[in-house]
Amino acid sequence: MLSEIPISPPDTPLLNRINQGDSPHALNTAQLLELSEELRSFLLYSVGQTGGHFGAGLGVVELTVALHHVYNTPHDRIVWDVGHQTYPHKILTGRMREMHSVRKAGGLAGFPKRAESDYDTFGVGHSSTSISAAMGMALAARHQGINRKVIAVIGDGAITGGMAIEALAHAGHVRPNMLVILNDNQMSIGHNTGGLATYFAKIWASKFYITMREGSKKVLEKIRPAWELAKRTEEHMKGMVAPGTLFEELGFHYIGPLDGHDLPGLINTLENMKDLEGPQFLHIRTMKGKGFLPAEQDPVGYHAINKIEAKPKGPQPSADPSKPSGPKYQDVFGRWLCDMAERDNRLVGITPAMCEGSGMVEFSEQFPGRYFDVAIAEQHALTLAAGMACDGLKPVVAIYSTFLQRGYDQLIHDIALQDLDVTFGIDRAGLVGQDGPTHHGAFDLSYLRCIPNMVIGAPSDENECRQMLYTAFQHTGPAAIRYPRGTGPGTLIAEGMTQLEIGKSVEVLRGERVAILNFGTLLPQAISAAKQLNATVVDMRWVKPMDTKTIEALAGEHDLLVTLEDNAISGGAGSGVNEYLVEQHLVVGILNLGIPDAFIEHGAPEEQHAWIGLNSSGIESAINAKLGTIPAYPPAKEQLGL
């Protein structure tokens, strides 16, 4: 048991052999146990060097070793859910020496990625997809006559998602040959087992029991009353000691729960289940952060860690007071939520399993009766909010931009169509950095802007975020305020809350020829570029409704309007400006700057902005290039031949 993250590479002779091409199939039990210890030690070291997801990977070390020992991967398919727990899988499948590059520009992704390795059978970042994807692979193998094993590994949090439940129900109908492994680290499913349950689980997974079960089934099926009695007796027996009755009713052969850190037991069970026909379900219990004492004691805090920096010797200079270090936007939201809840007892807070990430910990503690964590179930979160709004409450839904996509139908049909009073705090808007394209909030302005009844705000700093959240909450109807991951420019946040005029912008700088219409937190970059160009800058604030009077005025006073947003150009805020100009027959040069029609790979946020020209120098260059194609207005005398 380690209590500190090693800063030097551990000795890993077996792991080195596996990464040099040896197969884990030939290792004996003692070697596999040693391999597990080496894998855990190297995982601790490598994540300490890079930062990244941490606790979940430590919890599945034995499972990962067992799967790659028992199954013929990558011919046999292992589909991981969410992807937080796949660092051990990456290390075991030839990427050990590349782990230093994980989540860095040009390096390994922090999640499974099909283009990265044949062992990554399905790209993932969102939860609850593994059972559907694995079932698709199993049915494809059946259709093509391929002898292939397919395994879905899903956590107890992800199995609450609607997709997972739908897939389980469908699997019982079409009966593919596949194995679902529920990794229960007791973060969502409660303690419900003991020694008796473990004992029976071992019996149910034994070859003797399986043979007797299948043989008796063939005999008793011919005597229906006897078969029904035997079936009910088995189900009731299992139901007394294990939570598997639900899965049996859905058509799965359920085994478990088993100790997920008992490597020999896992291997024996997987070997016994490998050749069974139809849908199988193995329930294992693991400990998140296993083998690292601080992570075992605080699995939430050690879900992910930052890079461990070496401590320099000698006295260190104090922090530069000129560099702001304000709160994260999620904490601005969390503070506003508590302040607003004190003022209005109709406020309730809803999150789909993102309490910490959305800054709701303080709210959940201060107002436990008004806090609802619905688990990973975004569709339910939105319709729950809709139902609350129907009967007099004022729900606030805290949700990541990328996860709001999963509740889009509910947003349209259940909330916007009925013009219900629901406020959205949309976190992780724009480019999110190292988590990459599965987590970018690149599309929310585009997919929200087309929905009737929506009000959409994009604050440029921390204080504006607070005031716009207050304004959205006071508005009667659906309203969304989107803000990025991380900290803002360090703007002083007012204690009070002021209702802003919806659809009204603020002029920041006055210049000539060029007007930059900024939507969101790229305002510092806009100002920096504008000072080099002597350009006007307007903080637009609202994407819907837009300040059309200001757009019209700016079009009459400038040669070029530049829209700037941390969202996809297609259908985004800039598109809204374009539409208004066309509608009003206003002729002016236009340049839309934002996220291009591409999925932006993982890297540091500043790198990502530089790649697509959303840093100050990129903005300036794009504007200069566009200006070169636009004649000045009014035309110079020489252009008129005077």
N, C-alpha and C positions, 0 to 999 in steps of 0.2 A: 504494500500500500504506500503510494507516494503522496507527499504533502506539498512538494514544490515541483514546478515545471522545470525539467532539465534544460540547461543552456548549451550542453555539449551533446553531440550525436551519441546515442547508446550503441552498445555492441549488439549487432543483429545478424549473426551468420546464417540462420535459417531463412530469414526474410530476404537477405541478399541473394540466396540461392533461388528463391521463388521469383524474384525480380529479374534474375538472369536467365529465366526460362524453365526452371524446374517446376514440376506440377505438384500441388499440395495433395493430389490423390494418393501418392505413394508413401506419404508420411505415416508413421505409426502414432499411437495415442500419445506417447510421451513426447514425441517430436511436435505434435499438433498443440499440445499444452504449452510447450516452449515457444512455438511460433506465436501463440496468442499473447504471451507475455512480451515477446519482442515487438509485436504489432502495437500493443498498448503503449509501450515505452516510446516507440518511434512516433506514434500519434501525438503523445504529449509533447515531445520535442518539436515536431514539425509545426504543430499549430502554435506553439509558443514562439516560433520564428516568424510566422506569417500573420497570426490572428485568424479568426474564422470560427465556424461552428465546431463545437467542442464536446459538450456533455453527451449528446445523442450518440456520437461516434464511439465514445468510450463504452457506452452501454451495449453495443452490438458487436464487439470484437469477437466473442466466441461464436456468435451466430454467423458472422461473416466467414470465419475460418471454416466452420462446419459446412456452410453452403458450398464454398469453393472446393472443399474436400469431397463431398458426397456427389455433387453434380458435375457434369461435363460442360463447364462454361468455356467459351461463350455460346457453344451450340445450344445448350440448355439456357433458358432465359431467366435471369433474375431481374425483376422490376422493383425498384425502390420507390417508396412514396416520399414526397416532400424533398428528400435529398440531403437533409441535415446530417443524416447518419452514414453517408457514403464515403467519408474520408478513409476508413479502413478498407473498404472495397477498392478505392483507387490505389491505395498503397499495395494491396495484394495483387493487383492486375497490371503490373509493369510500370507504374507511375511513381514509384517510391522516390526516385531521384529528382522528380519534377515537383514534388510537393512544396518546395520553397517558393514556387511561382504561383501557388493557388490564389485566385481572386485578383492577381496582378495583371496589368495590361500584357496581352500576349501569352499569358500563362494558363495553368489549369483553371477550369471553372469551379466554382464552389458547389456545384450541383452536377448530377449526371448529365452528360451531353453526348448525343449519338456521334457527332463529328469527332469527338475526342478519343473514343475507344470503342472497339467492338463489344467490350464487356458492358458498356453503358447502353443498355437495350432500349431505353426510353428516356428522352429528355424531360426534365421535371423541375419545378420550382414551387408550384402551387401544390396543395395537398389533395388527397382523396382520389387520385387518378390511377393508382397502381392496379387495382382489381379490374377496372375496365380495360386498361391497356393489356394486362396479362391475359385476360380472357380473350381479347382480340387475337393475341399471338397463339393462344392454345387452339382457338377455332381455326386460325390460318393453318396451323400444323395439321390439324385433323382433316381439313379440306384438301391439303396437298399430300397427305399420306406420309408426313414426316414424323419420325419417332423422336419427339422432343419433350422435355420436361419444362414446365413454366411455373415460376414461383413469384408471387407478389408479397412484398414485405411492407406492412403498413403499421403505423403506430396507433396507440390508443386514442390520441387526439384526432388523427386524420380519419379514423373510421367513423367518427360522428358526422362527417361530411355527407351531404345528400348523394353525391355521386357514388360514394362507397356503398351506401345502403342500396341504391338502385342496382349497382353491379352485383351485389350479393344476391338480390332477389332474382335477377336475370340468370345468374349462374345456376341457380337451383332449377331453372326451367330448361336451359339448353345443355346442362351437365357436361361442361368441358373437363378434360383431364388437366387439372391445375391444383396448385397448393397455395392457399393464402396463409401467411404467417402473421399473426397479430403480435407485435412487439409491445407488450404492456409494461411500461415503466412506471405505472401507478401515478402518472401525472394527470390522467383523466378517468381511468377506471379504478374504482376503490379496492381496498383490501377485502377479498372475499374467499380466500382459500386457506387451507391449512395442510397438515401432513396427510390427512385422509384423502384430500383432493389430489395431491401429488401422487399418492400411492395408486389411486384408481386411474389417473392419467397414464401412468406407466403401464398398467394392465391393458388399457384400451389401445395403446400404441404397440403392444407386443404382437409378434407374428402369430402366436397361438390364439390370442383373442380374435384377431382379424380373420384368421382361417375359420375358426369356429363360428364367428358371426356370419361370414359369407356363406358357409356351408349350411348353417341352420336356416338362413334366409331362403335358400333354394328349396329346402325341404318344406318349411312352414308356409311359404307363399302358396303352396297347393292346398293348405288348410287355413283359409282366411281368418277364422276366429282365433286360432292359435297364434297365427302370425301377428295379428293386431295386438293381442295380449302381450306377446313377447316384446314387440316394438314399444308399447306404452311402458312396460316394466323397465326396459333399458333407459328410455328417456327420463322417467321419473327418478331412476337411480342416479343418472348423470346430473339431473337438475338439483338434487339434494346437495351435491358436493362441488359443482362446477357451474360457471355461467354460460354453458354451451348449448342450452336448450334452444335458444333463439336461432343459432346457426344450424342446428340439426333440423329445425322446422323449415329453414330456408333451403334445405336440401344438401347441406354439407355434412361430411363425416368429421365430427369434432373430436380433437385430442387436446387435452390440456386441463389446467395450466401446468406447464413445466418450468423448471429453473433454467432460464436462458443463459446462465453462466456455467452450467454443468455441461462442459464440452463433450465428454463421452456420452452422456445421456442424450444430448441433442443429436449427435451423429447417429446413435443407435435408432432414435425415433425417425429421423429423416430417411435412413436406409430402409426402415420398415414401411414407411409411407410412400416411398419413391415410385413404386410400380402399381399403386392402387388406382383403380378406375374412378372417374368422376371427380367432382369438386371436393377437396380436402381442406380442413381448417386446423391449423396448429396454433395454439395459444401459449406463448411463452412469457414469463415474467423476468424483467431485467431491471437493473438499477441505472438510471441516467447518471453519467459521470463515474461509472464503476472503475475502481482502482486508483482514483485521485481523490483524496479525502475532502478537500474543499468543495469539489464538484458534487460529491455524494451528499454533503451537508447542505449545499445550496444549489440544487439542480437548475433553478430558474436563473440565478445570477451567472452561472457558468454554462448557460446554453451556448453562448459564444464568448470569445475573449479577444482582446486586442493583442497585438504583437508585444512580446516581452522585450522591452528595451534594456540593454546593458546599462548599468548605473555608472556614469563617468566618475573618475576619482577627483577629489579636491572640491573646493567650494564652487557652487554654481551661481551664475548671475540670476537676479530676480527677473520675473516675467516682464516683458515690454509693456508698459501701461498704455502705449499708443495702439496696441493691438487688442480689439475688443474680444471678449470671451463670454458672450451672453448665453442665455439658456437655449436649449434646443427648441425647435418649433413645437415638437410634441409636448414639451413641458409648458410652453406658452399656452397651448390648448388645454392641458391639464389644469393649470392655474385658473384659466378663464372658466372652465367647467365647474370647478369648486365655487368660485365667486358667484357664478350665475345661479348655481343650485341654492346658494344661501338666500338669494333674492327671490327665486321663483320655485315654489315647491312642486310645480307641475313638471319640472325638468327631470327626465330620466336619462341615464346613459347606457348605451348599448355598444358592445364590441364583439366581433367574431374571433375570440381567443387572442386578442392583441392588447391585453391590459397594459403590460409593461411598455411595449413598443409604441402605443398610442398615448402614453402619459397619463393613464387613468388609475394608477395605484392609489394616489392620495384620495381621489374621488371615491374609489371602491371602499376605502377605509372610513371616510367621513360620512358617506351616504350608502351604506351597504344595502338598504332596502330599496334604493333607487338605481342600483347598478346591476346590469344584466350582461354576463358573459355567456353567449349562446354556443360557445365552442366553434369549431371550424365549420360554420354553416351560414355563409353569407346570404343566401337566399332567405333563409328563415329570419335572419337579423333584420332585413329590410321589411318583410311583411309583418313581423312582430312590431316594428316601429309604426307601420301603417295602422295596425289594429289599435295600438295605444293612442295614436293621434285621432282616430275616429271617436274616441271616448274621453277627450278632454286633457290628455297629457301632452307634453311637448318633448318628444324624444330627440336626443342628439346621438347620431350614429358616428362612432369613431372608427374609421376604416382606411386601410391603405388603398391608394389609387388602383394598383394592380389587382387587388382583391374585390374592389367594387365592381370590376368587370364581370365577376361571377354572379352578381346579383342584378344584372342589367335588366332582365325582364321584369323583376319585381319593382325596380326603380321606375320603369315606365308604367306598367299596368297597375301596380298596387299603390304607388305613391303619387306620381306626377299626374296620371290620368284622373285621379280623384282629388287632386290639388290639396294633398294632406300636408299638415304643418310638421314637417320633419327637417331637421338641420343636420347637415353632413360636415364633419371635420375630416377632410380627405388628406391623409398623411402620405409621405413618400411620393409626392407629385414631382414629375420631371425625372431626371437621371439620378439614380440612387448610388452609383459607384460600384463597389466590388461585387454586389449580389447580381449585377448584370441584367440581361434583357428579360429574364423571367419576372423581375421585380421593378423594372422601370415604370414610373407612372407617366408614360409618354402619350397616352391617348384620352385622358379624362376630359380635357376641354373639347375634344372632337366629339366624343360620344355623349357628353352632357349638353352641348350647345344645341343639338338638334331636337331636344326634348321640350315640348311645350310646358309652360308653367314654372320652369326652372329659373332660379336666380343663381348666378355663378360669380364668385369673387376670387381674385388672385392677388393677395397682398404682397407688397414689396419688402416689408421688414416685419420685425417682431411686434411692434406696437400696432401697426396697421392690421396685422393678423388678429390681435386681440379685439380691436374695435370692429373689424369686419365680422368676426364670429358673433359679437354682440348684436350687430346690425342684422345678420342672417337669422339669429334667434328671435328677434323682435318682428321680423317679417312673417306674415301669415301665409304659409305655403312652403313648398319644398325649396330649400336653399343650400348651396354647397360652397364651402370655402376650402381652397386647395393650397397646400403649403409643402415645402420640400423636406427631405431628411436633413438632419444636422442643424447647425446654428446659423443665425442671420448675421447681418452686418454690425450688430451691437447697439442698435437703436434703443434709447431709453423707453421703457414700457410704462405707460401711465397707469396709476392705480385705478383711476376712474374708468368708466366705460361710456363712450359717446356713440350715439346712433349716427352713422354716416348717411349721406344721401346716396341711395342705390342708383347706379348708372351715371355717377358723376366722377370725372377724373380730376387730377391735380397737375398743374404745370410745374415742372421742376427746374428747367433751364429754358432760356429763350435764345434762339440763334437764327440762322438764315439758311435758305435753300432746302435743308433737310430737317424733317421732324421724326424723331424716334418715338413710336407709341409702344411703351413697355407694358407687358402683362406679366406680373409676378416678380420673382426675386432676382432677376437678372438686371435690376435697376443700377447697381454699382457699375457693372460692365457697360451699360448704356451711357451712363454719365461720363465714364472715362473716355469712351470713344467720341462722345459728343463734344467734349472739351477740345479734342484734337481737330474736330471738323467744324467747330462753331455751329453746332446743330441744336435745335430745340429738342427737349425731352419732356414727355408727358407720361406720368404714372397713371395708366388707364384704370387700374383697380378692378373694374367690373368687366367681365367678358359677356355677361348677359344679365340685364340689358346693357348695351354699350352707350358710351357718351357720344351719340351721333352728332350733336351740335358741335362738339370740339373737333370731331373728325372732319366735318364740313368746313369749319373755319381753318383748320390746318391745311386742308387741301387747297384752299384759296390763297394761302400765304406762302406755300413752299413748293419747290419743284419735285421733291421726292418724299413720300411717306414710307417709313420703315417700321414694320411691325416686328416685335421681339417677344418670344415666348419660349418657355421650357416645356414644349409640347410638340407633338407631330404637326408639321406644317399643314398637312392634308386635313382639312376640316377644322382647324384650330381657330384661335382668336384672330389671326391674320386673315383667314378665310372670311371671317365675319366682317372685317373691315372692307375687304374686296367686294363682298356682296353688297354692302351699303353704297360704296362708290358707284358700282354698276347700276344699282337701283335708282340712284339719284342723278345718273348721267354726269358724274363728276370726272373730269379728265385730269389726272395727275400721275406722275411716276410712282410706282409701288414696288417695294421689295419686302418679301416675307422671309424672316429669319426664324428658325426653330429647329426641331429635330427632323432630319430628312427621312425619306421613305426607306428606312433600313432599321434593323435591330442593332442597337449599339452594344458592343461587347463590353465585358467587365473591365474595370480599371478604376483609378482614382477619379472622383468627380471632376477635378480640374483638368485631368487628361481627356476625359470624355468631352468636356465643353470645348477644349482646344481642337479635338479631332473634327468636330462638326462646325467650328467657327463661331461658337457662342461665347468665347472669351473676348475681352475688349479689343485686342488686336485683330481678331477674326472679324468682329463686327465692323471695325473701321475699314478693313480691307474690302469687305463685301460692299460697303456703301460707296467707297471710292470707285470700285469697279463699275457699279451701277450708275454713278454720276457721270462717268465717262460716256455713257450712251444716251444721256438726257440733256437736251439743250436748256440753257438757262431761260427763265421767264421772269420779266418780259425780255424779249430778244435784244441783244446788243445792237447798236446802230449799224455796225458793219455787217451784221447778219441781215439787216433789212435793206442793205445797199445804200445807206444814207451817208 
